[in-house]
């Protein structure tokens, strides 16, 4: 039996809007409020129709943020709900990441999402004086509170760190410890993403990319700090070399995140094709297999209608898992 298994989520990203009231210096995603038309449900349906035969499971609903006090806030949340509901009706499993949400908003959206997420990035408020000085929703207290709310609402959750945006090594450890502490209270964090900063063509900052060796080192540290039931994830398109990727696996990474046609957050860094990635991993006998955007331990947290959809996919993947486990 080969237990060297790495998972990934066959995913497609739907962006309700790129407009965002935050203006992070390193962002290559956002547009100014009022300059990015909201995608229509008809457009989303057209996009999803093309995916039916492509093996996509997860629909990541990834949005720029409408200000909490904006007159458009309610319509924006309703639009996100409608997109996730449409994805479900077409046989996909939605996962929403739309910035900090109120507890009421999260409670409503969990009805049409099998999981949700929000990057903590870093817990140091010092970054509010530089790269986050125009990004009020990057307040660490606000984002940590979001993790707690997700736990209280029993939402299977993904969070993570953005590495190399001006934080110190000690602050990275502090962020990992904060995530671990909240998870120990609620046991709801499925995975933690370690995302290295990479310079992009649209950002204002143009900082230096987070180096390969430093990245491998923080992977090892994260695996020591985080509870064992949290899966450690890295984005393979942002890792410097195949050697670094394989080193990260040796230190405990077991998931490579959503892999699809386009990385909306890092558009200058295309996702690798899954079979190409599998070939790289196979050089050290790692097997790459697809997963759902909800981990099995959390299936019974879902409402009955969502559990039914998840169970259908679990049956479809059962043959794949059986083949790998017995080989």
Beta strands, then each sheet from edge to edge (+ up, - down):
strand 1: 5-14
strand 2: 58-62
strand 3: 93-97
strand 4: 115-117
strand 5: 157-163
strand 6: 189-196
strand 7: 231-234
strand 8: 255-259
strand 9: 287-290
sheet 1: 7+ 6+ 5+ 4+ 3+ 2+ 1+ 8+
sheet 2: 7+ 6+ 5+ 4+ 3+ 2+ 1+ 9+
end
